[in-house]
Amino acid sequence: MSGTLTRRNFLSFDFGDRRGGADHWIRIHRIAMACRFEVMLSSDDAADVSAARAALDEADEIEAILTVFRETSDVVDLNNRAAAEPVRVAPALFALLERSAELHARTEGAFDITSTPLSRCWGFLKREGRLPPDDAIEHARTLVGMRHVHLDSAQRTVRFDHGGVELNFGAIGKGYALDRMGEVLRARGTRRALLSAGRSSVLALGGHGRGWPIDVRPRLASRKVGRLWIRSGAVGTSGAGEQFIEVEGRRYGHVIDPRTGRPAFGVLGASVIAPDAASADALSTAFLIAGPDLATRYCAAHPGTMAVLVMDDPVETTSVFGRYNGATLEMLT
């Protein structure tokens, strides 16, 4: 039995490798965070089905905390109050905020959980894309940046320095949920499983043989560029999506560079392999935005991170940066 998963069709996952002895796959899934969360087990690990269900319960709990579509969520409460007063948050959310701030700094601002005002300015939040005037972009930029978010670790509080700032964990939340699900599975003794979220993020626990096989192909590319085998690690991907506007022959995609306030361009797809899914997700967004220069610097400074970038050029140039000890990439010619 085999299947296919994609993140905007950037990566496809072929789960048909049976060299480890499995004769079929068991899939346990649930809708959470507006997408499909899935735990896949081999038939050899059928005893872990109850653990997989417990892990999916964890995804529900994370959604209740992070969603911006429920007035009862912790993040909505934070966005509503933090400009007026310091808001004390739960330890897990505070840790995620600290991690997001760290990734923001390490990616030179390319990953930014405060970029919602820019997406709203360009009309992409409601799928009503438009080319805004320069002054509107500049105003939205004044609301964006982690410099506006003040974290007090002693009090575990969050404060925004002015109104209009808002947080959205869309570029890291699914990976974070997978990491938490992985903790649940490990605590219950699960040794091998493949977790996926929203067809966008993957976390591998162990793996048969060389690991879990993943075919790498950007949605807009003309061909598959390689196959990745991974054991005990995470893959996060970002690629050119379906939302865009075209003005005077120029295409503007929905992924906004928070440093400039304008849509990113130049990269068809970015895939990142890292030890945890939250980092892989965040870095794939950052490298899609900032391109090979940032990928080169980041992977050189952070051993254990690997990136595959496919450029938006006539030959779809593919470059690999860094390395990950649990992953093997077979490039296609």
Secondary structure, 3 states (H helix, E strand, C coil): CCCCCCCCCCEEECCCCCCCCCCCEEEEEEEECCEEEEEEEEHHHHHHHHHHHHHHHHHHHHHHHHCCCCCCCHHHHHHHHCCCCCEECCHHHHHHHHHHHHHHHHCCCCCCCCCHHHHHHCCCCCCCCCCCCHHHHHHHHCCCCHHHEEEECCCCEEEECCCCCCCCCCCCHHHHHHHHHHHHHHHCCCCCEEEEECCCEEEEECCCCCCEEEEECCCCCCCCCEEEEECCEEEEEEECCCCEEEECCEEEECCEECCCCEECCCEEEEEEEECCHHHHHHHHHHHHHHHHHHHHHHHHHCCCCEEEEEECCCCCCEEEEECCCCEEEEECC
